[in-house]
């Protein structure tokens, strides 16, 4: 069991190092949005790890939902001014050719994050919170599939 935990920490460390490397050289608005996406990812990992561990803590979901919602919606779309594709950006030019769809994903992300936060704050069953987390993760995945360059 302890070896499994050590392996999980090692993987998390490598992922963090990979994200830092991928953001190397980013400047301006590209760096700002990469930092925001890293913040969203860190909060997703926090909730996912908490749910997988079996030691439910509503405050983890509340804090993460709040933080993610703060990076979503209009706050997110403002980080994507037209044509901001400077390396090492992973943004697809499709963002600007289908802006309404991109904007809808940003709004869906905010709504899903707030739903997670609200369920946890209202004392919902951990299974309901896990369901809301699944919806939030599905929103991230759908947007990344549509608008993130596959490496």
Residue, then its C-alpha position, 0 to 999 in steps of 0.5 A: x500500500x505504501x509503495x503504491x502511494x509513493x508511486x502516485x507521488x512520483x507520478x504526480x511529481x513527474x506530471x508537475x515537472x512536465x507541466x513546468x517544462x512545457x510552460x518553459x519560455x511562455x510569456x504574456x497572455x500565453x503564460x497567463x493562460x497556461x498558469x490558469x490551466x495548471x491551476x485548474x489541473x492542480x485543483x482537479x488532481x486535488x479533488x480526484x485524489x481525495x475522492x479516490x483515497x476514500x477520505x472525503x473532505x467537503x472542503x477540498x471540493x468546495x475550495x477546488x470548485x471555487x478556484x476552478x470557477x474563478x478561472x472559467x467563464x469570461x475569465x477564461x475566454x479573456x485569456x484567449x485573444x484572437x491569434x495568441x498562438x505563440x509557442x509553447x501554446x497548445x491552443x488550436x486555431x479552431x478556438x477562433x473559428x468556432x468561438x461560440x463553442x469555445x465560449x460555451x465550454x468556458x461557461x460550462x466549466x464555470x457552471x460545473x465547478x460551481x455545481x461541485x462547490x454547491x453540492x459539497x457545501x450543502x453536505x451532499x453525499x460523496x457519491x453525488x459530489x463524485x458525480x459532479x466531479x465527473x461532469x466537471x472532468x468531462x467538460x475539461x476533456x471535451x474542450x481539450x479534444x476540440x480546442x487543444x493541439x494534440x502533442 
